[in-house]
């Protein structure tokens, strides 16, 4: 998942624009990291403060993430 996110951040000249802005990438990568630790660490204790912060950050960034994906979707539509 890390590599997929990294690739979505990169523009491929004459092929495709980047999918995510740096801000969207950073938020999704933070969420990915949290998910990875939570899923693979049996002794990981959840912090309600950390979860609340991640939730708020994701909600704050959601419009930007959605805008990035819509922009890329429009690029794909133009290619048809």
Secondary structure, DSSP 8 states (H G I E B T S, - for coil): -HHHHHHHH--BTTTB--SS-HHHHHHHHHHHHHHHHHHH-TT----HHHHHHHHHHHHHHHHHHHHHHHHHHHHHHHH-
